[in-house]
Amino acid sequence: MPNDLTVTLIQADLHWHDPAANRAMFDELLGALTAPTDLVVLPEMFTTGFSMDAAGQAETMQGPTVAWLRATAARLGAVVTGSVIIREGDAFHNRLLWVRPDGTLAHYDKRHLFTFANEHRTYTGGQGAPLVEAWRGWRICPLICYDLRFPVWSRNPAAAPYDLLLYVANWPAVRRGPWQVLLQARAIENVAYVAGVNRVGTDGLSHAYAGDSALLNMRGEYLAAPGDAVGCVTRTLSWEGLQDFRAKFPALQDGDAFTLAGR
């Protein structure tokens, strides 16, 4: 049986278009950790803020942020994840990087691009199924921001369910209500823990962010809710508690059977 999983959410006020300053800030915030953790979750585009200046801000998979993620994961003995602007050939991606302590990594390119902000005109969306990573016996599905609005994309398969659903985000304060409600809905409908990591402050385009990062259990109840505070929030998730709840309330087994095209 897997052990319980300790998860650290980092909510921060990102420096606009300044990757070096953001990496230094996250080093400082992580320095406040007083106990080991298994998983560290950073916001969407955590080195730049949510930017359409991909040509000016993109890095490669051989760039300094990937190197920093590898070094940080190795130092903490934990997976570190968050999204970064990545260039591959002539294409740009809003790419979530899942970096393990041994330096290996996986990635997920944001599937649902935010047309309201013209993200689809700048970035190439991901193809194929969502990433589901096995880590310390847990199955974890990390997604990005606007993906939260599309429940079919995060639908938990009964045959091989994930245990923790993650959303890294730059979700603006003006739409904080849907953020809070949809995180709870994803936890309840998928009978899984859900973590959402957002940013605070104001970006270079004068968009304000309220934070509201959250960690919820399979009932949609809050385990952590730091409000608009900057810093790390760490909680330990109970494996036995999740399995007991699923055994007593087997809602995943009662879902409709269908296959999503392109997944």
Beta strands, then each sheet from edge to edge (+ up, - down):
strand 1: 5-11
strand 2: 39-41
strand 3: 79-88
strand 4: 91-99
strand 5: 105-109
strand 6: 133-135
strand 7: 138-144
strand 8: 164-168
strand 9: 193-197
strand 10: 200-202
strand 11: 208-210
strand 12: 214-216
strand 13: 222-224
strand 14: 231-237
sheet 1: 5+ 4- 3+ 2+ 1+ 14-
sheet 2: 6+ 7- 8- 9- 12+ 13-
sheet 3: 10+ 11-
end
